[in-house]
Amino acid sequence: MKYMLLIYNTATGPDLDAEARLQGHMTLFKELDASGTVLSSAALRENDGVRTVRLSSRGEAPAVTDGPFIEAKELLAGYYLVECETPEEAAAIAARIPCGAGGAVEIRPVNEEVTDLVRGEAPYRI
């Protein structure tokens, strides 16, 4: 099963551990890549160029605003898309992701059935 591991970091003050975290990500990615576990990974920019598109339920044009400016202590900083046999294996990988003090990693199972339908890789049935 595929799992999206969403990395959240706190957005307060200077980041004194940035170099150590970067090295940790490089090491973890190499290990996961060598084992064929990681399918994709990316770091996201903090607020530079971020946009939010909100869709209306009344058929109005979508509203586009700058930033994710929601009330949150953490910012989505990046992700790993991994393939694991069990949720526990995904959690073990998530526990190794260096996200800094106060950070968190959210584990979300990928809905592969819907994904395959959207990609046209499975027949659509009602």
Wavefront OBJ file of the C-alpha trace (Angstrom):
o trace
v 0.000 0.000 0.000
v 1.128 3.546 -0.679
v 1.325 6.140 2.094
v 1.815 9.899 1.877
v 3.974 11.104 4.746
v 3.266 14.834 5.148
v 5.982 16.745 6.994
v 4.988 19.727 9.145
v 7.493 22.112 10.711
v 6.847 24.940 13.109
v 7.282 28.418 11.644
v 8.880 30.210 14.559
v 12.275 31.875 14.728
v 15.577 30.995 13.058
v 16.195 27.362 12.205
v 19.411 26.377 13.951
v 19.061 22.691 13.039
v 18.381 23.140 9.304
v 21.722 21.693 8.183
v 21.391 18.630 10.432
v 17.826 18.027 9.201
v 18.907 18.358 5.561
v 21.641 15.772 6.107
v 19.088 13.517 7.809
v 16.734 13.769 4.825
v 19.561 13.003 2.403
v 20.538 9.899 4.354
v 16.954 8.688 4.763
v 16.110 9.254 1.083
v 19.179 7.300 -0.058
v 18.244 4.367 2.190
v 14.593 4.357 1.101
v 15.547 4.740 -2.565
v 18.017 1.846 -2.378
v 15.298 -0.404 -0.922
v 12.700 0.733 -3.492
v 10.417 2.041 -0.739
v 10.286 5.738 -1.685
v 8.259 6.614 -4.786
v 8.611 10.383 -4.548
v 9.804 13.066 -2.170
v 9.936 16.858 -2.233
v 10.616 19.847 -0.042
v 8.099 22.675 -0.288
v 8.800 26.392 -0.114
v 7.437 28.087 2.987
v 5.237 30.957 1.766
v 7.035 32.049 -1.383
v 4.605 31.730 -4.281
v 1.985 29.760 -2.339
v -1.606 30.191 -3.516
v -4.901 28.808 -2.261
v -7.802 28.170 -4.644
v -11.227 27.927 -3.005
v -14.092 26.509 -5.004
v -17.620 27.773 -4.555
v -20.529 25.399 -4.174
v -22.742 27.916 -5.988
v -20.985 27.709 -9.346
v -19.097 30.982 -8.898
v -15.559 31.433 -10.176
v -12.877 30.009 -7.884
v -11.277 32.469 -5.465
v -7.468 32.575 -5.636
v -5.591 34.094 -2.693
v -1.943 34.403 -1.723
v -0.606 31.928 0.789
v -2.056 29.176 2.881
v -2.707 31.754 5.638
v -4.742 29.502 7.885
v -4.455 29.616 11.650
v -1.904 26.888 12.281
v 1.298 26.498 14.236
v 2.811 24.232 11.605
v 3.479 24.648 7.895
v 3.460 21.841 5.347
v 7.171 21.562 4.575
v 7.410 18.500 2.340
v 6.441 14.900 1.801
v 7.573 11.373 1.125
v 5.396 9.011 -0.912
v 6.323 5.493 0.154
v 5.165 1.959 -0.522
v 4.949 -0.232 2.583
v 3.518 -3.590 3.537
v 1.888 -2.317 6.744
v 0.842 0.936 8.430
v 3.424 0.152 11.109
v 6.198 0.155 8.490
v 4.994 3.592 7.287
v 4.975 4.818 10.895
v 8.527 3.561 11.420
v 9.684 5.545 8.377
v 7.736 8.609 9.549
v 9.479 8.399 12.918
v 12.835 8.691 11.139
v 11.934 11.857 9.210
v 13.821 14.826 10.652
v 11.176 17.530 11.077
v 12.629 19.546 13.942
v 11.384 20.414 17.410
v 7.622 20.749 17.486
v 7.260 19.276 14.003
v 5.055 16.361 13.006
v 4.586 13.795 10.253
v 1.046 12.913 9.176
v 0.586 9.465 7.616
v -2.177 9.258 4.990
v -2.967 6.017 3.120
v -3.340 6.588 -0.614
v -6.723 5.599 -2.059
v -5.288 3.511 -4.870
v -8.683 2.437 -6.249
v -9.770 6.022 -6.920
v -6.281 6.943 -8.117
v -6.373 4.107 -10.671
v -9.826 5.234 -11.867
v -8.676 8.841 -12.312
v -5.618 7.702 -14.256
v -7.746 5.460 -16.473
v -5.941 2.394 -15.180
v -9.115 0.691 -13.911
v -12.622 0.432 -15.390
v -15.216 2.829 -13.989
v -18.226 1.051 -12.476
v -21.253 2.538 -10.800
l 1 2 3 4 5 6 7 8 9 10 11 12 13 14 15 16 17 18 19 20 21 22 23 24 25 26 27 28 29 30 31 32 33 34 35 36 37 38 39 40 41 42 43 44 45 46 47 48 49 50 51 52 53 54 55 56 57 58 59 60 61 62 63 64 65 66 67 68 69 70 71 72 73 74 75 76 77 78 79 80 81 82 83 84 85 86 87 88 89 90 91 92 93 94 95 96 97 98 99 100 101 102 103 104 105 106 107 108 109 110 111 112 113 114 115 116 117 118 119 120 121 122 123 124 125 126
